[in-house]
Amino acid sequence: MPTATHPPQPKRPHAERQTLTWSVLRVLDAWSVPTPDQVALLGLGGAVGPAELGRCRIGTPLPETGEVYQRAALLLGMDEALHQIFPHSEQSANLWITSPLARFGRATPLELLLRGDLETMRRLAGSLDNLDLF
């Protein structure tokens, strides 16, 4: 019995990839995430190292490999949710990711994300979307 094939996803336009790249890197910098951890959070693995990430900051878009753009979208969504939760304190919104929380056994959300996978990122983003922080 033949199996259905799925057409390949169309590539994002260069300008869209460039904008997403700048946006997510700006968020990760605001959160004070070290460059090696940025590489890990974006799921870049061996595809992009810290030096290549520097090129992304000046115009080269992130590669369209693996889960990179899914992860970038989740991270951008988390940032948006944090700014809704802390509308009067950009500093609080940005510090949340690196603040130890009792809910997570005194681990930081960043530590959870680095130990987890894409599903962990989805769950944490969903938690923020539902304002289920405390």
N, CA, C and O of each residue as an XYZ file, in Angstrom:
536
protein
N       0.844     -1.170      0.000
C       0.000      0.000      0.000
C       0.893      1.238      0.000
O       1.791      1.343      0.835
N       0.664      2.178     -0.921
C       1.503      3.363     -0.987
C       1.276      4.259      0.235
O       0.180      4.329      0.791
N       2.339      4.929      0.624
C       2.230      5.860      1.753
C       2.131      7.274      1.216
O       2.704      7.618      0.182
N       1.394      8.070      1.945
C       1.252      9.473      1.545
C       2.568     10.192      1.810
O       3.213      9.988      2.838
N       2.941     11.021      0.880
C       4.143     11.820      1.093
C       3.732     13.244      1.402
O       2.719     13.744      0.912
N       4.528     13.869      2.210
C       4.262     15.254      2.564
C       5.184     16.136      1.742
O       6.387     15.886      1.655
N       4.609     17.176      1.138
C       5.480     18.068      0.369
C       6.450     18.780      1.303
O       6.123     19.044      2.461
N       7.633     19.088      0.805
C       8.591     19.790      1.658
C       8.045     21.162      2.055
O       7.323     21.808      1.296
N       8.413     21.585      3.266
C       8.000     22.905      3.728
C       8.692     23.954      2.862
O       9.885     23.843      2.581
N       7.940     24.975      2.440
C       8.599     26.029      1.659
C       9.597     26.771      2.543
O       9.368     26.974      3.735
N      10.691     27.164      1.938
C      11.698     27.913      2.683
C      11.159     29.305      2.989
O      10.440     29.907      2.191
N      11.524     29.791      4.156
C      11.155     31.152      4.543
C      11.996     32.122      3.716
O      13.149     31.836      3.392
N      11.417     33.256      3.383
C      12.216     34.274      2.671
C      13.391     34.732      3.548
O      13.305     34.737      4.776
N      14.462     35.106      2.898
C      15.683     35.528      3.586
C      15.399     36.636      4.593
O      15.874     36.572      5.727
N      14.634     37.649      4.199
C      14.355     38.783      5.093
C      13.583     38.330      6.333
O      13.834     38.836      7.428
N      12.665     37.403      6.185
C      11.913     36.885      7.333
C      12.838     36.120      8.280
O      12.761     36.277      9.499
N      13.714     35.289      7.706
C      14.673     34.540      8.530
C      15.615     35.488      9.253
O      15.958     35.267     10.415
N      16.031     36.541      8.568
C      16.928     37.523      9.156
C      16.241     38.234     10.335
O      16.852     38.418     11.388
N      14.990     38.626     10.160
C      14.234     39.306     11.222
C      14.035     38.387     12.421
O      14.210     38.817     13.561
N      13.672     37.127     12.180
C      13.510     36.169     13.275
C      14.830     35.949     14.011
O      14.861     35.847     15.238
N      15.905     35.880     13.256
C      17.232     35.686     13.857
C      17.572     36.847     14.774
O      17.948     36.638     15.927
N      17.445     38.065     14.276
C      17.762     39.243     15.092
C      16.870     39.287     16.323
O      17.338     39.581     17.423
N      15.591     38.997     16.139
C      14.645     39.075     17.258
C      15.002     38.083     18.360
O      15.058     38.454     19.533
N      15.240     36.844     17.997
C      15.514     35.835     19.027
C      16.870     36.076     19.686
O      17.008     35.860     20.890
N      17.863     36.513     18.935
C      19.161     36.802     19.538
C      19.076     38.005     20.469
O      19.748     38.035     21.500
N      18.260     38.999     20.119
C      18.054     40.158     20.989
C      17.422     39.718     22.313
O      17.817     40.193     23.378
N      16.441     38.809     22.246
C      15.796     38.285     23.456
C      16.807     37.521     24.309
O      16.896     37.746     25.516
N      17.561     36.628     23.693
C      18.531     35.833     24.445
C      19.594     36.719     25.100
O      20.051     36.432     26.206
N      19.981     37.786     24.419
C      20.926     38.735     25.007
C      20.283     39.479     26.182
O      20.923     39.671     27.216
N      19.031     39.895     26.029
C      18.327     40.594     27.118
C      18.195     39.694     28.338
O      18.220     40.169     29.474
N      18.054     38.400     28.103
C      17.959     37.428     29.195
C      19.341     37.093     29.777
O      19.430     36.341     30.747
N      20.399     37.632     29.211
C      21.785     37.370     29.634
C      22.163     35.899     29.512
O      22.849     35.350     30.374
N      21.713     35.273     28.441
C      22.047     33.870     28.186
C      23.412     33.835     27.499
O      23.587     34.465     26.456
N      24.383     33.109     28.064
C      25.705     33.015     27.431
C      25.606     32.423     26.019
O      24.723     31.615     25.730
N      26.517     32.837     25.163
C      26.489     32.411     23.758
C      26.443     30.882     23.592
O      25.645     30.410     22.782
N      27.251     30.079     24.311
C      27.148     28.628     24.127
C      25.745     28.093     24.475
O      25.260     27.149     23.851
N      25.112     28.705     25.470
C      23.755     28.289     25.833
C      22.741     28.743     24.785
O      21.732     28.073     24.569
N      23.001     29.869     24.136
C      22.131     30.318     23.042
C      22.144     29.284     21.915
O      21.104     28.931     21.360
N      23.347     28.810     21.595
C      23.491     27.780     20.558
C      22.672     26.543     20.935
O      21.967     25.982     20.097
N      22.769     26.122     22.198
C      22.040     24.936     22.662
C      20.534     25.175     22.658
O      19.781     24.314     22.201
N      20.078     26.321     23.155
C      18.637     26.605     23.205
C      18.014     26.612     21.818
O      16.869     26.195     21.639
N      18.765     27.082     20.850
C      18.243     27.133     19.479
C      18.352     25.791     18.761
O      17.905     25.651     17.622
N      18.947     24.808     19.430
C      19.058     23.482     18.835
C      20.015     23.437     17.661
O      19.835     22.655     16.727
N      21.029     24.277     17.716
C      21.955     24.353     16.591
C      23.015     23.263     16.608
O      23.571     22.918     15.566
N      23.298     22.720     17.787
C      24.272     21.637     17.865
C      25.543     22.000     17.132
O      26.132     23.051     17.382
N      25.967     21.138     16.231
C      27.188     21.378     15.473
C      26.980     22.258     14.262
O      27.945     22.605     13.580
N      25.724     22.632     13.972
C      25.450     23.417     12.769
C      26.024     24.823     12.848
O      26.491     25.365     11.846
N      25.990     25.412     14.033
C      26.465     26.780     14.220
C      27.156     26.860     15.568
O      26.590     26.469     16.589
N      28.361     27.359     15.570
C      29.084     27.566     16.820
C      29.011     29.021     17.230
O      28.377     29.826     16.549
N      29.653     29.369     18.335
C      29.630     30.750     18.809
C      30.111     31.762     17.766
O      29.549     32.853     17.666
N      31.144     31.418     16.987
C      31.645     32.359     15.979
C      30.603     32.600     14.887
O      30.401     33.734     14.453
N      29.942     31.522     14.447
C      28.914     31.660     13.423
C      27.718     32.438     13.957
O      27.081     33.188     13.217
N      27.409     32.259     15.251
C      26.307     32.997     15.852
C      26.609     34.499     15.819
O      25.699     35.317     15.680
N      27.878     34.850     15.945
C      28.279     36.255     15.819
C      27.938     36.804     14.436
O      27.516     37.954     14.314
N      28.115     35.995     13.400
C      27.749     36.420     12.051
C      26.242     36.601     11.922
O      25.770     37.449     11.166
N      25.489     35.789     12.673
C      24.029     35.923     12.649
C      23.601     37.272     13.224
O      22.566     37.816     12.839
N      24.389     37.798     14.132
C      24.064     39.092     14.745
C      24.225     40.250     13.760
O      23.681     41.334     13.972
N      24.971     40.014     12.688
C      25.193     41.098     11.720
C      24.556     40.816     10.362
O      24.895     41.456      9.367
N      23.632     39.856     10.327
C      22.870     39.713      9.095
C      22.691     38.330      8.518
O      21.791     38.123      7.705
N      23.517     37.373      8.908
C      23.345     36.018      8.391
C      22.204     35.345      9.160
O      22.280     35.242     10.385
N      21.156     34.886      8.481
C      20.063     34.238      9.216
C      20.466     32.872      9.763
O      21.382     32.226      9.254
N      19.770     32.452     10.802
C      19.979     31.106     11.340
C      19.694     30.081     10.249
O      18.875     30.333      9.365
N      20.349     28.948     10.297
C      20.102     27.919      9.279
C      18.707     27.316      9.432
O      18.155     27.253     10.530
N      18.162     26.882      8.320
C      16.854     26.217      8.344
C      17.065     24.717      8.506
O      16.780     23.933      7.601
N      17.563     24.338      9.661
C      17.793     22.932      9.954
C      17.073     22.555     11.235
O      16.886     23.385     12.125
N      16.679     21.316     11.318
C      16.087     20.787     12.539
C      14.957     21.636     13.086
O      14.043     22.038     12.367
N      15.050     21.895     14.379
C      13.989     22.583     15.103
C      14.305     24.057     15.348
O      13.655     24.693     16.178
N      15.270     24.599     14.657
C      15.772     25.940     14.946
C      14.647     26.971     14.989
O      14.539     27.724     15.957
N      13.813     27.015     13.960
C      12.797     28.055     13.904
C      11.613     27.757     14.822
O      10.940     28.687     15.267
N      11.343     26.483     15.114
C      10.338     26.157     16.133
C      10.804     26.662     17.480
O      10.034     27.272     18.221
N      12.060     26.410     17.800
C      12.624     26.855     19.071
C      12.648     28.381     19.146
O      12.307     28.958     20.178
N      13.049     29.030     18.061
C      13.083     30.496     18.046
C      11.683     31.056     18.290
O      11.526     32.007     19.055
N      10.676     30.482     17.655
C       9.306     30.957     17.843
C       8.846     30.760     19.287
O       8.179     31.631     19.845
N       9.192     29.631     19.892
C       8.818     29.392     21.292
C       9.523     30.377     22.221
O       8.903     30.903     23.145
N      10.788     30.629     21.991
C      11.523     31.581     22.822
C      10.952     32.989     22.685
O      10.840     33.711     23.676
N      10.591     33.384     21.466
C       9.981     34.699     21.266
C       8.613     34.770     21.950
O       8.254     35.799     22.521
N       7.854     33.678     21.891
C       6.570     33.631     22.577
C       6.723     33.723     24.085
O       5.927     34.378     24.759
N       7.753     33.062     24.615
C       8.020     33.138     26.048
C       8.351     34.573     26.449
O       7.880     35.054     27.479
N       9.145     35.246     25.654
C       9.500     36.627     25.954
C       8.259     37.515     25.954
O       8.088     38.354     26.838
N       7.407     37.326     24.971
C       6.170     38.111     24.904
C       5.298     37.849     26.132
O       4.760     38.786     26.723
N       5.156     36.583     26.518
C       4.356     36.237     27.693
C       4.952     36.854     28.961
O       4.216     37.367     29.805
N       6.274     36.806     29.098
C       6.914     37.383     30.283
C       6.679     38.890     30.372
O       6.510     39.433     31.464
N       6.670     39.558     29.226
C       6.421     40.997     29.243
C       4.945     41.299     29.529
O       4.623     42.396     29.985
N       4.059     40.360     29.273
C       2.661     40.532     29.663
C       2.484     40.272     31.157
O       1.683     40.937     31.814
N       3.223     39.318     31.688
C       3.155     39.003     33.116
C       3.767     40.130     33.942
O       3.266     40.466     35.015
N       4.848     40.705     33.436
C       5.559     41.793     34.128
C       5.499     43.060     33.269
O       6.533     43.524     32.788
N       4.301     43.626     33.069
C       4.181     44.743     32.121
C       4.901     46.015     32.544
O       5.209     46.853     31.696
N       5.174     46.178     33.821
C       5.801     47.413     34.298
C       7.266     47.233     34.660
O       7.897     48.146     35.194
N       7.806     46.054     34.368
C       9.195     45.814     34.730
C       9.879     44.930     33.698
O       9.833     43.702     33.776
N      10.505     45.572     32.747
C      11.261     44.819     31.741
C      12.364     44.011     32.407
O      12.675     42.899     31.980
N      12.952     44.573     33.451
C      14.012     43.865     34.167
C      13.484     42.566     34.773
O      14.149     41.535     34.673
N      12.313     42.589     35.394
C      11.733     41.364     35.966
C      11.439     40.341     34.877
O      11.684     39.147     35.049
N      10.913     40.818     33.762
C      10.621     39.912     32.646
C      11.898     39.234     32.159
O      11.900     38.039     31.865
N      12.976     39.998     32.077
C      14.236     39.452     31.571
C      14.968     38.588     32.602
O      15.694     37.667     32.229
N      14.786     38.873     33.877
C      15.477     38.102     34.917
C      14.798     36.769     35.226
O      15.439     35.867     35.765
N      13.529     36.630     34.898
C      12.780     35.425     35.254
C      13.486     34.162     34.772
O      13.548     33.174     35.504
N      14.011     34.179     33.571
C      14.600     32.986     32.947
C      15.826     32.484     33.715
O      16.150     31.298     33.660
N      16.508     33.389     34.433
C      17.716     32.992     35.165
C      17.523     33.040     36.680
O      18.497     33.003     37.432
N      16.282     33.122     37.124
C      15.986     33.173     38.557
C      15.595     31.793     39.074
O      14.703     31.159     38.510
N      16.247     31.311     40.139
C      15.855     30.023     40.725
C      14.415     30.109     41.241
O      14.047     31.071     41.914
N      13.615     29.104     40.923
C      12.214     29.094     41.331
C      11.916     27.850     42.153
O      12.311     26.742     41.791
N      11.216     28.047     43.265
C      10.841     26.922     44.133
C      10.045     25.885     43.349
O      10.201     24.682     43.559
N       9.208     26.350     42.462
C       8.383     25.447     41.653
C       9.226     24.430     40.876
O       8.774     23.319     40.600
N      10.425     24.815     40.536
C      11.319     23.950     39.758
C      12.442     23.391     40.626
O      13.522     23.088     40.118
N      12.203     23.255     41.909
C      13.230     22.715     42.811
C      14.441     23.616     42.909
O      15.565     23.135     43.048
N      14.222     24.927     42.838
C      15.264     25.958     42.894
C      16.127     26.004     41.630
O      17.140     26.702     41.589
N      15.725     25.268     40.615
C      16.408     25.387     39.320
C      15.859     26.625     38.604
O      14.763     27.100     38.903
N      16.633     27.125     37.670
C      16.156     28.255     36.874
C      15.428     27.704     35.638
O      15.698     26.582     35.208
N      14.511     28.489     35.072
C      13.896     28.054     33.815
C      14.945     27.786     32.729
O      14.787     26.868     31.923
N      16.010     28.585     32.710
C      17.081     28.359     31.734
C      17.698     26.974     31.917
O      17.938     26.269     30.936
N      17.957     26.580     33.166
C      18.522     25.245     33.417
C      17.587     24.149     32.923
O      18.033     23.158     32.344
N      16.289     24.329     33.153
C      15.321     23.337     32.660
C      15.355     23.241     31.140
O      15.344     22.149     30.573
N      15.397     24.394     30.494
C      15.420     24.404     29.028
C      16.680     23.744     28.484
O      16.627     23.022     27.488
N      17.803     23.986     29.130
C      19.064     23.413     28.651
C      19.125     21.904     28.879
O      19.753     21.189     28.097
N      18.484     21.413     29.936
C      18.462     19.973     30.210
C      17.397     19.256     29.388
O      17.485     18.048     29.169
N      16.396     19.996     28.937
C      15.258     19.381     28.265
C      15.384     19.372     26.753
O      16.452     19.598     26.184
N      14.255     19.104     26.135
C      14.187     19.031     24.683
C      13.121     20.016     24.195
O      12.682     20.884     24.949
N      12.713     19.879     22.942
C      11.708     20.764     22.376
C      10.401     20.676     23.157
O       9.723     21.687     23.342
N      10.044     19.492     23.613
C       8.805     19.333     24.381
C       8.884     20.085     25.710
O       7.890     20.664     26.148
N      10.045     20.084     26.351
C      10.242     20.853     27.581
C      10.008     22.331     27.303
O       9.348     23.023     28.078
N      10.552     22.803     26.196
C      10.386     24.205     25.816
C       8.907     24.513     25.568
O       8.412     25.564     25.977
N       8.210     23.601     24.902
C       6.773     23.805     24.658
C       5.994     23.872     25.969
O       5.115     24.718     26.132
N       6.320     22.972     26.906
C       5.609     22.963     28.194
C       5.865     24.251     28.971
O       4.939     24.823     29.546
N       7.104     24.705     28.992
C       7.415     25.931     29.721
C       6.725     27.122     29.057
O       6.175     27.982     29.745
N       6.751     27.176     27.738
C       6.065     28.266     27.023
C       4.560     28.205     27.282
O       3.926     29.245     27.463
N       3.984     27.011     27.301
C       2.562     26.855     27.583
C       2.223     27.300     28.986
O       1.172     27.894     29.223
N       3.114     27.012     29.912
C       2.921     27.431     31.307
C       2.860     28.946     31.393
O       2.029     29.502     32.111
N       3.734     29.605     30.664
C       3.725     31.069     30.658
C       2.476     31.606     29.976
O       1.885     32.582     30.438
N       2.077     30.982     28.892
C       0.868     31.424     28.184
C      -0.361     31.331     29.066
O      -1.295     32.119     28.922
N      -0.364     30.370     29.977
C      -1.510     30.187     30.874
C      -1.318     30.913     32.191
O      -2.116     30.745     33.113
N      -0.270     31.717     32.293
C       0.052     32.453     33.508
C       0.109     31.529     34.718
O      -0.276     31.905     35.825
N       0.602     30.304     34.483
C       0.657     29.288     35.510
C       2.047     29.255     36.127
O       2.715     28.221     36.117
N       2.478     30.392     36.663
C       3.843     30.502     37.156
C       4.009     30.075     38.601
O       5.050     29.530     38.969
N       3.021     30.308     39.410
C       3.213     30.126     40.843
C       2.224     29.147     41.414
O       2.246     28.876     42.614
